[in-house]
């Protein structure tokens, strides 16, 4: 079809591109003309025991299908690794237009038993890993006047889950990082968004998925493909994709209640009004949610003080 959205001339980096969702993203973009860096250490779910052949197998499959791809085995968990991943795109293809940070690991434990090592190991790959690739890629995108950044969160980051304090904290942090990229990139043709995907991958091992609807990684990939495309019209937002459903997740704020002063007791007495979601504020990150939040809050205080006076 002549109307197909393509990526001819674009260069994409996909971290964690060797399996599952990352592989689906890499293959989709490559099938539509993108030149792809498939980054994957080939590690186990815990982040250990790397297999350098995992990334190369995907890159080879893309090339066999007529596409262009190179493999990269560096870890996003270090600043040097992140820089090397971005450099591989520049070395192989001379540019970087799209950055999809999908690499992940997990180490399960309840709060009282989670070690600091396990907490840091997960933050190193997910959240710090995002920064390790975003930081070197962002400057090149600014120079080019164009970029698409897609960072990966999770319902575990939005809503939490048991035994994954490390994962939940890292995935929630991804939202704030993406919003900053969206703000700082707004004047440079750079858009940054978060994907909140669900798919049956090796992370589902051990779960009874016999009654799940179809949830192949390929079902989630088109949403990421659109976020990575030049026609993407949003920035600083979150898209959820699960079992064929695509939705927007967003952070809103109740109008709240103004008083010139408060007691602890009054907070309790008015908590239902404070929490009332009618007429909630939905403040777009770009251009000015941060300022809008302060401006509206100050306006309530000013108006409230005038009424009190």
C-alpha positions as CSV (number, residue, x, y, z in Angstrom):
1,X,0.0,0.0,0.0
2,X,1.3,3.4,-0.9
3,X,0.1,4.7,2.5
4,X,2.3,2.4,4.5
5,X,4.4,4.2,7.1
6,X,8.0,3.4,6.4
7,X,11.4,4.1,8.0
8,X,13.6,4.4,4.9
9,X,16.8,6.3,5.7
10,X,16.2,6.1,9.5
11,X,18.5,4.3,11.9
12,X,17.1,2.6,15.0
13,X,18.7,1.3,18.1
14,X,16.7,-1.4,20.0
15,X,18.1,-2.4,23.4
16,X,17.1,-5.9,24.4
17,X,16.5,-6.6,20.8
18,X,17.5,-10.2,20.8
19,X,14.3,-11.8,22.1
20,X,10.7,-11.2,22.9
21,X,9.3,-7.7,22.5
22,X,12.7,-6.2,21.5
23,X,13.1,-8.7,18.6
24,X,9.5,-7.9,17.4
25,X,10.3,-4.2,17.4
26,X,13.6,-4.6,15.6
27,X,12.1,-6.9,12.9
28,X,9.1,-4.6,12.4
29,X,11.2,-1.5,11.9
30,X,13.6,-3.4,9.6
31,X,10.8,-4.8,7.5
32,X,9.7,-1.2,6.9
33,X,13.1,0.1,5.8
34,X,14.9,1.1,9.0
35,X,18.6,0.2,9.5
36,X,18.7,-1.4,12.9
37,X,21.2,-1.9,15.7
38,X,20.1,-5.0,17.6
39,X,21.5,-4.7,21.1
40,X,21.4,-7.6,23.5
41,X,23.8,-9.2,25.9
42,X,21.9,-12.5,25.6
43,X,21.6,-12.6,29.4
44,X,19.2,-14.7,31.5
45,X,16.2,-13.0,33.2
46,X,18.4,-12.2,36.2
47,X,20.9,-10.4,34.0
48,X,23.6,-12.9,34.2
49,X,25.1,-15.5,31.8
50,X,25.3,-13.6,28.5
51,X,25.1,-15.2,25.1
52,X,26.5,-13.0,22.4
53,X,24.9,-15.0,19.6
54,X,21.4,-13.9,20.6
55,X,21.7,-10.4,19.0
56,X,23.6,-11.7,16.0
57,X,20.9,-14.2,15.2
58,X,18.3,-11.5,15.0
59,X,20.5,-9.2,12.9
60,X,21.3,-12.1,10.6
61,X,17.6,-12.9,10.2
62,X,16.9,-9.3,9.3
63,X,19.7,-9.3,6.7
64,X,18.4,-12.6,5.3
65,X,15.0,-11.0,4.8
66,X,16.7,-8.2,2.8
67,X,17.0,-5.6,5.6
68,X,20.0,-3.9,7.2
69,X,21.1,-4.7,10.7
70,X,24.1,-5.1,12.9
71,X,24.4,-6.7,16.3
72,X,25.8,-5.2,19.5
73,X,26.5,-7.0,22.7
74,X,27.3,-4.2,25.1
75,X,25.4,-3.8,28.4
76,X,23.2,-0.8,29.0
77,X,24.0,-1.2,32.7
78,X,27.2,1.0,32.4
79,X,27.8,4.4,31.0
80,X,30.5,3.0,28.7
81,X,28.2,0.3,27.5
82,X,25.5,2.8,26.7
83,X,27.9,5.0,24.8
84,X,29.2,2.0,22.8
85,X,25.7,1.0,21.8
86,X,25.0,4.5,20.4
87,X,28.5,4.5,18.8
88,X,27.7,1.3,17.0
89,X,24.8,3.0,15.2
90,X,27.1,5.9,14.2
91,X,29.9,3.6,13.1
92,X,27.6,1.3,11.1
93,X,25.1,3.7,9.6
94,X,26.4,7.3,10.4
95,X,23.4,8.5,12.4
96,X,20.8,7.6,15.1
97,X,17.1,8.6,14.6
98,X,15.3,6.2,16.9
99,X,16.1,4.9,20.3
100,X,14.0,2.2,21.8
101,X,15.1,1.1,25.3
102,X,13.6,-2.3,25.9
103,X,16.4,-4.1,27.7
104,X,15.3,-5.5,31.0
105,X,16.0,-8.0,33.8
106,X,14.3,-9.0,37.0
107,X,15.2,-10.4,40.4
108,X,12.2,-11.3,42.6
109,X,12.1,-10.9,46.3
110,X,9.8,-9.5,49.0
111,X,10.8,-6.1,50.4
112,X,12.3,-7.5,53.6
113,X,14.4,-10.0,51.7
114,X,15.5,-8.0,48.7
115,X,19.2,-7.4,48.7
116,X,20.7,-4.1,47.7
117,X,22.6,-5.9,45.0
118,X,19.3,-7.2,43.5
119,X,17.8,-3.7,43.8
120,X,20.7,-2.0,42.0
121,X,21.1,-4.8,39.4
122,X,17.5,-4.1,38.1
123,X,17.8,-0.3,38.3
124,X,21.1,-0.5,36.4
125,X,19.5,-2.2,33.4
126,X,16.1,-0.5,33.3
127,X,16.4,3.0,34.6
128,X,20.1,3.8,34.7
129,X,20.3,1.8,31.4
130,X,17.8,4.2,29.8
131,X,19.9,7.2,30.9
132,X,23.1,5.5,29.7
133,X,21.7,5.3,26.1
134,X,19.5,8.4,26.1
135,X,22.3,10.7,27.2
136,X,24.8,10.0,24.3
137,X,22.0,9.6,21.7
138,X,20.2,12.8,22.6
139,X,23.1,15.1,21.6
140,X,23.2,13.5,18.1
141,X,19.5,13.9,17.7
142,X,19.7,17.6,18.7
143,X,22.4,18.2,16.1
144,X,20.2,16.4,13.5
145,X,17.1,18.2,14.5
146,X,15.2,15.0,14.8
147,X,14.7,12.0,17.1
148,X,12.2,9.5,18.4
149,X,12.8,8.0,21.9
150,X,10.6,5.2,23.3
151,X,11.3,4.1,26.8
152,X,9.7,1.1,28.4
153,X,7.6,1.1,31.6
154,X,5.2,-1.5,32.9
155,X,2.0,-1.9,34.8
156,X,4.4,-2.8,37.6
157,X,5.7,0.7,37.3
158,X,2.2,2.3,37.1
159,X,0.4,0.2,39.7
160,X,3.1,-1.8,41.5
161,X,3.2,-5.5,42.2
162,X,4.5,-7.8,44.9
163,X,8.1,-8.9,45.2
164,X,9.3,-6.4,42.5
165,X,10.2,-3.2,44.4
166,X,13.3,-2.9,42.2
167,X,11.4,-3.4,39.0
168,X,8.5,-1.2,40.0
169,X,10.8,1.7,41.1
170,X,12.8,1.5,37.9
171,X,9.7,1.4,35.6
172,X,8.1,4.3,37.4
173,X,11.3,6.3,37.0
174,X,11.2,5.8,33.3
175,X,8.1,8.0,33.1
176,X,9.9,11.0,34.6
177,X,13.0,10.5,32.4
178,X,10.9,10.3,29.3
179,X,9.1,13.5,30.2
180,X,12.4,15.4,30.6
181,X,13.5,14.1,27.2
182,X,10.2,15.3,25.7
183,X,10.6,18.7,27.3
184,X,14.3,19.2,26.4
185,X,13.8,17.8,22.9
186,X,10.7,19.7,22.0
187,X,12.5,22.5,20.2
188,X,14.8,20.1,18.4
189,X,12.3,17.8,16.6
190,X,12.7,15.1,19.3
191,X,9.7,13.3,20.7
192,X,9.8,11.0,23.7
193,X,7.1,8.6,24.9
194,X,6.7,5.6,27.1
195,X,5.4,2.2,26.0
196,X,3.7,0.1,28.7
197,X,3.6,-3.3,27.0
198,X,2.4,-6.8,28.0
199,X,3.3,-9.9,26.0
200,X,4.0,-13.5,26.6
201,X,7.8,-13.7,26.6
202,X,10.3,-15.6,28.7
203,X,9.4,-13.3,31.7
204,X,6.1,-15.3,31.8
205,X,7.8,-18.5,32.5
206,X,6.2,-20.3,35.5
207,X,2.9,-18.6,35.0
208,X,-0.3,-20.4,34.0
209,X,-1.1,-18.6,30.7
210,X,-3.4,-21.3,29.3
211,X,-6.4,-19.0,29.6
212,X,-4.7,-15.9,28.3
213,X,-5.9,-14.3,25.0
214,X,-3.3,-14.0,22.2
215,X,-0.4,-11.9,23.5
216,X,2.5,-12.4,21.2
217,X,5.1,-9.7,21.1
218,X,4.2,-9.0,17.5
219,X,0.8,-7.8,18.7
220,X,2.5,-5.0,20.8
221,X,5.0,-4.0,18.2
222,X,2.9,-1.7,16.0
223,X,2.3,0.8,18.9
224,X,6.0,1.1,19.3
225,X,6.4,1.4,15.6
226,X,4.1,4.4,15.5
227,X,5.8,6.1,18.4
228,X,9.1,5.6,16.6
229,X,7.8,7.0,13.3
230,X,8.2,10.6,12.0
231,X,4.4,10.9,11.9
232,X,4.1,10.4,15.7
233,X,2.0,13.3,16.9
234,X,2.5,13.0,20.7
235,X,5.3,13.5,23.1
236,X,5.5,13.1,26.9
237,X,2.8,10.5,26.9
238,X,2.3,6.8,27.7
239,X,0.7,4.2,25.5
240,X,-0.4,0.8,27.0
241,X,-0.6,-2.3,24.8
242,X,-2.0,-5.6,26.0
243,X,-3.7,-8.4,24.2
244,X,-4.7,-6.3,21.2
245,X,-5.8,-3.3,23.3
246,X,-4.0,0.0,23.0
247,X,-4.8,2.8,25.4
248,X,-3.4,5.9,26.9
249,X,-2.3,6.0,30.5
250,X,-2.0,9.4,32.1
251,X,-1.3,11.2,35.3
252,X,-4.1,13.6,36.4
253,X,-4.6,15.8,39.4
254,X,-7.8,16.5,41.3
255,X,-8.7,20.2,41.6
256,X,-8.3,19.8,45.3
257,X,-9.3,22.1,48.1
258,X,-7.9,25.5,49.1
259,X,-7.7,26.7,52.6
260,X,-5.5,29.5,53.9
261,X,-4.3,27.2,56.7
262,X,-4.9,23.6,57.7
263,X,-5.0,21.3,60.7
264,X,-4.4,17.6,60.6
265,X,-8.0,17.1,61.5
266,X,-9.2,19.2,58.7
267,X,-7.3,17.2,56.1
268,X,-9.1,14.1,57.4
269,X,-12.5,15.9,57.4
270,X,-12.1,17.0,53.8
271,X,-10.2,14.1,52.4
272,X,-13.2,13.0,50.2
273,X,-13.3,16.5,48.6
274,X,-9.5,16.5,48.2
275,X,-9.7,13.1,46.4
276,X,-12.8,14.0,44.2
277,X,-11.8,13.3,40.6
278,X,-14.5,15.3,39.1
279,X,-13.1,18.0,36.8
280,X,-9.5,16.6,37.2
281,X,-6.6,18.5,35.7
282,X,-4.9,16.8,32.9
283,X,-1.7,18.8,32.2
284,X,0.2,18.0,29.0
285,X,3.9,17.5,29.8
286,X,4.8,19.5,26.7
287,X,4.7,22.4,26.6
288,X,4.1,23.4,30.2
289,X,2.6,21.0,32.7
290,X,5.2,21.9,35.3
291,X,4.4,25.6,35.1
292,X,0.6,25.0,34.7
293,X,0.5,23.0,37.9
294,X,2.1,25.9,39.8
295,X,0.1,28.6,38.1
296,X,-3.2,26.9,38.7
297,X,-2.3,26.2,42.3
298,X,-1.2,29.7,43.0
299,X,-4.4,31.0,41.3
300,X,-6.5,29.0,43.7
301,X,-4.6,30.4,46.6
302,X,-4.9,34.0,45.4
303,X,-8.7,33.6,44.7
304,X,-9.2,31.9,48.0
305,X,-7.3,34.6,49.9
306,X,-9.4,37.3,48.2
307,X,-12.6,35.5,49.3
308,X,-11.4,35.1,52.8
309,X,-10.4,38.8,53.0
